[in-house]
Amino acid sequence: MEDFERDRKVTDSTAGALPPVEVPTGALSPEALRSVLESFILREGTDYGREETSLAKKVDTLSRQINNGSAHLIFDPNTESINFLTRAEWEKAKR
């Protein structure tokens, strides 16, 4: 039980948390960037919209958002995960 309590305190604590980091998409090879885009898109699960949108179309849309600066690739060193944030979300997260 002591181990559980200790682990929970470490997990709940944000004192040692590292800030998220923006990853310049130009630092990734085109193949790596596409894999990251596909992985992120596939996390959302099944699309229940009126019209089905292909993976290729979703990748293209997110890629355009990255290129025009409205989406940012973010790495969270605390969870060792990646995410895409809108410009507004990223600005808020940096504060």
LOBARO-51211 format. One record per residue (C-alpha): residue number from 1; residue in three letters; z, y, x. Coordinates in steps of 0.02 Angstrom, whole numbers. Layout:
! residues N
+-----+--------+--------+--------+--------+
| num | residu |     c3 |     c2 |     c1 |
+-----+--------+--------+--------+--------+
| NUM |    ALA |      Z |      Y |      X |
...
+-----+--------+--------+--------+--------+
This chain:
! residues 95
+-----+--------+--------+--------+--------+
| num | residu |     c3 |     c2 |     c1 |
+-----+--------+--------+--------+--------+
|   1 |    MET |      0 |      0 |      0 |
|   2 |    GLU |     37 |    118 |    143 |
|   3 |    ASP |   -140 |     96 |    210 |
|   4 |    PHE |   -211 |    140 |     40 |
|   5 |    GLU |   -107 |    299 |     30 |
|   6 |    ARG |   -153 |    348 |    208 |
|   7 |    ASP |   -339 |    318 |    176 |
|   8 |    ARG |   -332 |    416 |     13 |
|   9 |    LYS |   -252 |    564 |    101 |
|  10 |    VAL |   -386 |    563 |    235 |
|  11 |    THR |   -523 |    551 |    103 |
|  12 |    ASP |   -446 |    686 |     -7 |
|  13 |    SER |   -416 |    805 |    138 |
|  14 |    THR |   -549 |    936 |    171 |
|  15 |    ALA |   -457 |   1014 |    317 |
|  16 |    GLY |   -567 |    925 |    444 |
|  17 |    ALA |   -726 |    934 |    340 |
|  18 |    LEU |   -883 |    988 |    429 |
|  19 |    PRO |  -1002 |   1109 |    345 |
|  20 |    PRO |  -1171 |   1047 |    283 |
|  21 |    VAL |  -1319 |   1078 |    398 |
|  22 |    GLU |  -1496 |   1128 |    351 |
|  23 |    VAL |  -1624 |   1014 |    431 |
|  24 |    PRO |  -1787 |   1100 |    477 |
|  25 |    THR |  -1919 |    990 |    396 |
|  26 |    GLY |  -2037 |   1030 |    540 |
|  27 |    ALA |  -1918 |    933 |    654 |
|  28 |    LEU |  -1964 |    773 |    562 |
|  29 |    SER |  -2125 |    677 |    583 |
|  30 |    PRO |  -2236 |    679 |    427 |
|  31 |    GLU |  -2194 |    495 |    399 |
|  32 |    ALA |  -2006 |    525 |    413 |
|  33 |    LEU |  -2014 |    676 |    297 |
|  34 |    ARG |  -2111 |    577 |    167 |
|  35 |    SER |  -1982 |    436 |    177 |
|  36 |    VAL |  -1840 |    561 |    152 |
|  37 |    LEU |  -1931 |    640 |      4 |
|  38 |    GLU |  -1964 |    470 |    -76 |
|  39 |    SER |  -1786 |    412 |    -48 |
|  40 |    PHE |  -1716 |    569 |   -129 |
|  41 |    ILE |  -1834 |    557 |   -278 |
|  42 |    LEU |  -1801 |    373 |   -306 |
|  43 |    ARG |  -1614 |    407 |   -315 |
|  44 |    GLU |  -1639 |    496 |   -481 |
|  45 |    GLY |  -1681 |    332 |   -568 |
|  46 |    THR |  -1795 |    306 |   -715 |
|  47 |    ASP |  -1890 |    454 |   -785 |
|  48 |    TYR |  -1864 |    464 |   -973 |
|  49 |    GLY |  -1970 |    620 |  -1001 |
|  50 |    ARG |  -2110 |    632 |  -1127 |
|  51 |    GLU |  -2237 |    595 |   -992 |
|  52 |    GLU |  -2213 |    482 |   -842 |
|  53 |    THR |  -2234 |    570 |   -676 |
|  54 |    SER |  -2292 |    469 |   -527 |
|  55 |    LEU |  -2194 |    458 |   -366 |
|  56 |    ALA |  -2339 |    540 |   -274 |
|  57 |    LYS |  -2336 |    689 |   -393 |
|  58 |    LYS |  -2148 |    708 |   -374 |
|  59 |    VAL |  -2163 |    700 |   -184 |
|  60 |    ASP |  -2300 |    831 |   -189 |
|  61 |    THR |  -2196 |    945 |   -301 |
|  62 |    LEU |  -2041 |    934 |   -190 |
|  63 |    SER |  -2147 |    957 |    -34 |
|  64 |    ARG |  -2219 |   1118 |   -106 |
|  65 |    GLN |  -2044 |   1179 |   -147 |
|  66 |    ILE |  -1992 |   1148 |     33 |
|  67 |    ASN |  -2146 |   1237 |    100 |
|  68 |    ASN |  -2119 |   1391 |     -8 |
|  69 |    GLY |  -1933 |   1399 |     35 |
|  70 |    SER |  -1865 |   1362 |   -138 |
|  71 |    ALA |  -1790 |   1194 |    -83 |
|  72 |    HIS |  -1694 |   1153 |     75 |
|  73 |    LEU |  -1660 |    985 |    159 |
|  74 |    ILE |  -1472 |    973 |    191 |
|  75 |    PHE |  -1373 |    846 |    292 |
|  76 |    ASP |  -1189 |    822 |    250 |
|  77 |    PRO |  -1102 |    757 |    406 |
|  78 |    ASN |   -948 |    710 |    306 |
|  79 |    THR |  -1040 |    587 |    195 |
|  80 |    GLU |  -1184 |    558 |    316 |
|  81 |    SER |  -1306 |    589 |    175 |
|  82 |    ILE |  -1453 |    701 |    140 |
|  83 |    ASN |  -1491 |    806 |    -11 |
|  84 |    PHE |  -1610 |    940 |    -66 |
|  85 |    LEU |  -1537 |   1102 |   -132 |
|  86 |    THR |  -1619 |   1251 |   -213 |
|  87 |    ARG |  -1613 |   1414 |   -118 |
|  88 |    ALA |  -1471 |   1476 |   -229 |
|  89 |    GLU |  -1371 |   1314 |   -209 |
|  90 |    TRP |  -1392 |   1321 |    -20 |
|  91 |    GLU |  -1337 |   1503 |    -11 |
|  92 |    LYS |  -1182 |   1461 |   -114 |
|  93 |    ALA |  -1142 |   1309 |     -6 |
|  94 |    LYS |  -1151 |   1412 |    154 |
|  95 |    ARG |  -1010 |   1528 |     95 |
+-----+--------+--------+--------+--------+
